[in-house]
Amino acid sequence: MAIFLDNDSTVIVQGMTGAEGRKHTQRMLHSGTRVVGGVTPGKGGQSVDFEDDVQLPVFGSVTEAVEATGANVTVIFVPAKFTKAAVVEAVDAAIPLAVVITEGIPVKDTAEFFRYAEDAGTTRVIGPNCPGLISPGQSNAGIIPADITSAGRIGLVSKSGTLTYQMMYELRDFGFSTCVGIGGDPVIGTTHIDCLEAFEKDPDTDAIVMIGEIGGDAEERAAAYIKEHVSKPVVGYVAGFTAPEGKTMGHAGAIVSGSSGTAEAKKQALEAAGVKVGKTPSGTAELMREVMERVSR
């Protein structure tokens, strides 16, 4: 099993005719993802050719694409100024999962389209400004490299795309059920807690890696959730121990203000919830390796 994305996932790509959309659609196809079409307003009826004689249709709207293909996942590669409209269109089509790769979206737009999705109650939003998610050997929706890991029984949820890739690679011999890059903007759709809840319920996930970073209180809230609701072992890492106060580091949400949002405060909250926290990404992988060796005995 996996969370959010599996063998039954059928994917469309909003913005498939653009350079990034086309490139990453090809990568998703190579990894075995069932991509069935793309959406670009004004280009309905066209098609795009890919390697291995694959030709995918382009639809003028998400509703048309869903009606024609039965797609249940959309991956969004549209420019920031059009992303709100793209997500609203996906929600109006009641597509179950929308993965928003685009970065640089105004926080106001993100807050509005996330509230729109929340009110509709039909579409889970992952992102924005995220690498997407992958269930190795089953499906890959986004920009995560598919060849750096294997299928297994570790769940991974991460704010950082780069650290997602590193953790996947370092633990490739154990493998993952699903890896979810949730993004690090101040407002995001799916959270650490959403993923922790899903991994806790997934019978094929034995342990969880949670990667956070400075800024906000998402990791502290996740720690409180773990303490009350998660029985599986969790290993954590918090990026940004050396970040200077008041300076945005990487993601727009990764900023420390006074004593709020520091890596040390997050580390302490996680450890108080029973989470083992690594000092480095590699150290975190070693902690998970120890967990998995115990679980597999």
Secondary structure in CASP SS format (residue, H / E / C, confidence):
PFRMAT SS
TARGET T0000
AUTHOR 0000-0000-0000
METHOD secondary structure of the structure
MODEL  1
M C 1.00
A C 1.00
I C 1.00
F C 1.00
L C 1.00
D C 1.00
N C 1.00
D C 1.00
S C 1.00
T E 1.00
V E 1.00
I E 1.00
V E 1.00
Q E 1.00
G C 1.00
M C 1.00
T C 1.00
G C 1.00
A H 1.00
E H 1.00
G H 1.00
R H 1.00
K H 1.00
H H 1.00
T H 1.00
Q H 1.00
R H 1.00
M H 1.00
L H 1.00
H H 1.00
S C 1.00
G C 1.00
T C 1.00
R E 1.00
V E 1.00
V E 1.00
G E 1.00
G E 1.00
V E 1.00
T C 1.00
P C 1.00
G C 1.00
K C 1.00
G C 1.00
G C 1.00
Q C 1.00
S E 1.00
V E 1.00
D E 1.00
F E 1.00
E C 1.00
D C 1.00
D C 1.00
V E 1.00
Q E 1.00
L E 1.00
P E 1.00
V E 1.00
F E 1.00
G C 1.00
S C 1.00
V H 1.00
T H 1.00
E H 1.00
A H 1.00
V H 1.00
E H 1.00
A H 1.00
T H 1.00
G C 1.00
A C 1.00
N C 1.00
V E 1.00
T E 1.00
V E 1.00
I E 1.00
F C 1.00
V C 1.00
P C 1.00
A H 1.00
K H 1.00
F H 1.00
T H 1.00
K H 1.00
A H 1.00
A H 1.00
V H 1.00
V H 1.00
E H 1.00
A H 1.00
V H 1.00
D H 1.00
A C 1.00
A C 1.00
I C 1.00
P C 1.00
L E 1.00
A E 1.00
V E 1.00
V E 1.00
I C 1.00
T C 1.00
E C 1.00
G C 1.00
I C 1.00
P C 1.00
V H 1.00
K H 1.00
D H 1.00
T H 1.00
A H 1.00
E H 1.00
F H 1.00
F H 1.00
R H 1.00
Y H 1.00
A H 1.00
E H 1.00
D H 1.00
A H 1.00
G C 1.00
T C 1.00
T C 1.00
R E 1.00
V E 1.00
I E 1.00
G C 1.00
P C 1.00
N C 1.00
C C 1.00
P C 1.00
G E 1.00
L E 1.00
I E 1.00
S E 1.00
P C 1.00
G C 1.00
Q C 1.00
S E 1.00
N E 1.00
A E 1.00
G E 1.00
I C 1.00
I C 1.00
P C 1.00
A C 1.00
D C 1.00
I C 1.00
T C 1.00
S C 1.00
A E 1.00
G E 1.00
R E 1.00
I E 1.00
G E 1.00
L E 1.00
V E 1.00
S E 1.00
K C 1.00
S C 1.00
G H 1.00
T H 1.00
L H 1.00
T H 1.00
Y H 1.00
Q H 1.00
M H 1.00
M H 1.00
Y H 1.00
E H 1.00
L C 1.00
R C 1.00
D C 1.00
F C 1.00
G C 1.00
F E 1.00
S E 1.00
T E 1.00
C E 1.00
V E 1.00
G E 1.00
I C 1.00
G C 1.00
G C 1.00
D C 1.00
P C 1.00
V C 1.00
I C 1.00
G C 1.00
T C 1.00
T C 1.00
H H 1.00
I H 1.00
D H 1.00
C H 1.00
L H 1.00
E H 1.00
A H 1.00
F H 1.00
E H 1.00
K H 1.00
D C 1.00
P C 1.00
D C 1.00
T C 1.00
D C 1.00
A E 1.00
I E 1.00
V E 1.00
M E 1.00
I E 1.00
G E 1.00
E E 1.00
I C 1.00
G C 1.00
G C 1.00
D C 1.00
A H 1.00
E H 1.00
E H 1.00
R H 1.00
A H 1.00
A H 1.00
A H 1.00
Y H 1.00
I H 1.00
K H 1.00
E H 1.00
H H 1.00
V C 1.00
S C 1.00
K C 1.00
P C 1.00
V E 1.00
V E 1.00
G E 1.00
Y E 1.00
V E 1.00
A E 1.00
G C 1.00
F C 1.00
T C 1.00
A C 1.00
P C 1.00
E C 1.00
G C 1.00
K C 1.00
T C 1.00
M C 1.00
G C 1.00
H C 1.00
A C 1.00
G C 1.00
A C 1.00
I C 1.00
V C 1.00
S E 1.00
G C 1.00
S C 1.00
S E 1.00
G C 1.00
T C 1.00
A H 1.00
E H 1.00
A H 1.00
K H 1.00
K H 1.00
Q H 1.00
A H 1.00
L H 1.00
E H 1.00
A H 1.00
A C 1.00
G C 1.00
V C 1.00
K E 1.00
V E 1.00
G C 1.00
K C 1.00
T C 1.00
P H 1.00
S H 1.00
G H 1.00
T H 1.00
A H 1.00
E H 1.00
L H 1.00
M H 1.00
R H 1.00
E H 1.00
V H 1.00
M H 1.00
E H 1.00
R H 1.00
V H 1.00
S C 1.00
R C 1.00
END
